[in-house]
């Protein structure tokens, strides 16, 4: 699936929506005809265009999404320590070497070792309207872009599990290198705190805002079987290639997660002139869940078919954006 085409289509749809909003309000954006008086009267409405840029900080708890796997046998040696059965060459080889059988565990039950925290560039734009006869209120259709940020961890999963022999094992599993890029399309409503019918010039005007929309997150994932406990799983065989070693070389995988987005904003604007406002603001965006998926889309053997498996996810992802920009009202 070509995610670039999907994103381009979404951007085109959003652009058409913005143009429709401009065209729909421009004819009667600033003036309405007062028939008895025989002249046009300003009703206070204004078309707005805003641009902004800055930084975004993302934070989220992480969850193991491997699901139930075939329990992995573990062995122990005083010199080597705890090892997978794959490491020592199978059950017979492990026993022949005098290693102690520690039973089996399911690595799908391991907790994630590292939470998601990232710092990246952010930018956006919006088209909106100062509401007629309510100059303190304005509505906006907005697009925000949070650029690529990395999430890397080796081990990815780490924790203590009780094995089938009732031993408590401290286990590490899997390595990942990945990144995420997020686009948010939203409808926002703002309230500017000032008195009178027109925004004052050369004064700070505080505002708050809230809204909701749609978020699309593109993840790129590289998985390594750093501890040798994934490659012997039947469900993982089509997700990588056997390079002649004891572990699979997994494909680089790109996938998309779609979410609702809930947004809040606060900041202040400063009137440079009657039509131009300098803006400094903070935007908060909440996304329910983003999933990192491993798949075989890069496999050139078309007879295998498309295979995929969720590896981990970010739950209750929160982005905070600090931006500066300009807003034009006309």
N, C-alpha and C positions, 0 to 999 in steps of 0.2 A: 504494500500500500504506500502511495506517495503522499506523505504527510505535508510536504511542501505545497502540493497542489491544494490540499484541503485548507491549509492556512491561508493561501492566496485567495481561495474562494470566500472564506470567512471575512477576510479583509475587504474584498470587493463588495460583499453584501453590506458590511458595516459602512463603507464609504458611500454606497447608494443611500443608506438610511440617513447619514449625515447630510447629504445633498438634498434629500427630500425634506429634511427638517428645515434647512436653510430656505429652500424654495417655498416651502409651505408657509413660513412666517415672514419672509422678507417683504411680501406685498403689503402686509399690514403690521409690520413689526413695530414701527415707531409712531404711527399716526392712525387716527380713526376720524371719520368725517362726522362733524357735528352739524346735522342738517338744519336745525332751527337757527343757529348762529351763522351758517353759511361758510364755515371755514374748517380747517383741519386742526385737531387738538391732540397734543401729545398725551398718550395714555401710560407712559412710563416703561413700556416694554422695549427690550433691546435684544438683538442677536448677539451672542457672545462666541468668541473663538479663543481657545486657550492652548498654550504649549508649555511644557514643563520638562525638566530633566534633573537628575540627582542620583541618589544611591538608595538601594533597597537591602534590608536585612531580613533573611528568612530563618525561621526556627520551627522545629517540629519534633515530636516524638516519633520513633521508628518502630516498625513491627515486622517480624519474620513472616514471610508469605510463602515459604517453601511447601507448606502443607505436610501431610504425613508421608514420610519416606520409608523405604525398607530399613529396619533398624541396623545400624552400623556396629559390627563387632570391634571391640577395643581390647588391646593387650598392654601388658606392663613389663618393663625391664628396668632394673635398678640403674643401669647406665644410660639408657635411652629415654626412659620415662614412659608416659602414656603414648600409645601410637594406634593408628588404625590398622585393621587387618590387611588392607591394601598395601600399607607401608612395608610390612614384613613378608608379603608375598603369598597370602592366603592362610587359612586356618592350619593346614598341615605344616607349612613352613614355620609359622609362629610357634606352634607346639614343639616342633623339632629343635628350635632355637632356645627352648626353655622359658619362653615368655609366659607370664601369668594371664589367664583369660579373665578379663574384667566384665564380660557380658556385653549386652547390646544397649544402645540408646538411639533415639530418634532425633537427629540434628534439626528437624523441623520444629522442635520444641525449644530450641535455644533462643535466648533473648538477643536483641541487636546490641552490638557493642558500643555504638556511637550515635548520638542524636544528630539531626540535621541542623547545621548552622552555616549560614553563607552570607557573604557580602558581595554585591554586584551592582552594576549600573542599572538605572531605571529611567524611563522617559514615557511621555504620553501626550495626548492632545484631546481636545473635546470641542464640541459644538453645542450651543445651548440657547437659552432664552431667559432674560429677566422677565418675570411674569407680569402681565398687564395689571396695573392698579395695585401691585404688590412689589415695590422696588427692592424690598429686603430679601425677596425670594428669587432664586434662579434654578432652573433645571438644565441638565447637561447629559448628552450622550457621549461617553468617553471611551478611549482606548488607552491601555497602559501596557508597556513592555518591560519585563524584568529579564535582563540579559543572562547569558549562560553563567551558571555558578557550579562549582565542583562539589561532589560528595564522594570521598574516597575513604576506605577503611579496610585494613587487614590486621586482625581478623574482622570479618563482618558480623559473625555471630560468636558469642562468648558467654559461658556461664557454667553453673553446676547442675548436673542431672543425675538422677538415680538410675543405675543400670539394672538389667534383668537379674544380676547376681547381688543386687542390693548394695552395690558399691556406689559411693558418691564420686562422680568424675568431673573434674574441671576441664572443659572441652572448648577448643577453638575451631572454627570452621569458616572456610570461604574467604576470598578476597575480592573486593570490587573497586573499580574506578568508574566514575560516572559523572554526568552533568545534567542540568535541568534548565530549561528556558520556558518562561510562562508569559502568555498573552491574556489580558483581561479586558473584556468588553462589558461596559456597565451603563446603567442609567442612574444618575445622581441628582439629589436635591440639596441645595445649599441655602443657608440663612446667613445673611450679612447683618452684623450688628451696627446700625447707625440710625439716626433720627432724620426725619424729613423725607422729601420725595426724590432727592438725588444723592448719590454717593458723594461724600465730601472729598476734596482734593487736599493733597499734602498732609493727610492724616492716616494713621493705622486703622484699618477696618477689620476687626476680628470676624471669623466665620466658622461655622460648623457644617458638616454635610454627612449624608448617609445615602446608601443605595445598594443595589444588587445587580448581578449580571452573570456572565458566563466566562469561565477560565479554561484555557487549553494549555496543558503543560507537556512539553516534548522532552523525553528523557533518552539519553544515550548511555548504554551500559556495557562495561567489560567485566566479565566474571573470570576469576582464576580459581582453580581447585588447589588452593595453596596448602591444604592439609590432606589431600588425597581421599576425601570422604564423599565427593560428589560423582566422580567418574564411573564408579561401579553401580550407580543407580540406573536402572533400565529406563526410567522416565526422562533421564538427562541425555541419553545417547544421541538423539537426533538434534541436540542443541549445540553440538560441537564436533570437532574432528579428532580422530586418533592420529597423533603425530609420531607414533612409534614409542612413546614413553608410557608411563603408568597412569597418566592423567589426560583428560580431554582438553583440547584447546577450544574454548567456547567462542561462538561468533559474537562480534560486536552487534549490539541490538539497539534499535531505535523504536520507541513506542510513544503513544499519546494517551494522556489521561484528561477526561473532560469532567468539569465540576461546575456546580453553582458557586458563586462568589458573593460574599457579604462584605460590604465596604463601609468604612467610616473615615471622616476627614476633619481636620481642624487646621487653622492657620490664620494668616492675616494678609490683606492686600493693601496697597498704597497707591493712591491715585496720582499718576504722573500728569495726566491731563484728563479731559472729560471722557475720552474714549480709551485710554490706556492705563492698565493697572499692573503694578509689579506685585507678584504673588510669592509667598513663602508658605509651604504647608507640609503637613504630615498626613499620609494616607495609610490606613490599616486595611489589609485584605485577608479574609479567612477562607480557606479551601478545606473541604472535609477530608479528602484523601487523594494522594498521588501515588501511583503504583509504578515501580521499576520492573519491567518485563524482560526476560531473556527469551530470544526467539532465534530461528534459523533463517531469517529473511536473506542473509548473505550466502546461504548455501546454494551452490550452482547446480546441485543435483535436484532437478525438478520432480523426480519420481518419488522423493520422500514426502513432499507436501509441506505445507506450513505448520510448524510446531512452535508452541510457546509455553512459558511457565512463569508465573509471578515469583519474584525473588524476595522483594521487601517493599514496604510502603511507608509513606509519611502520612501520619494521621493528624488532623486538626492543624494543618500547616498555616502559619501566620506570617505574612509579609508586612513589614513596616517600611514605607517609602518617605524619604525626606527630599523635597524637590523645591526648586525655584523656577519661576517662569513669568510669562506675560499673559494677560487676559485683555482682549479687545472687545469693547462694547459699542455697537453702533445701531 
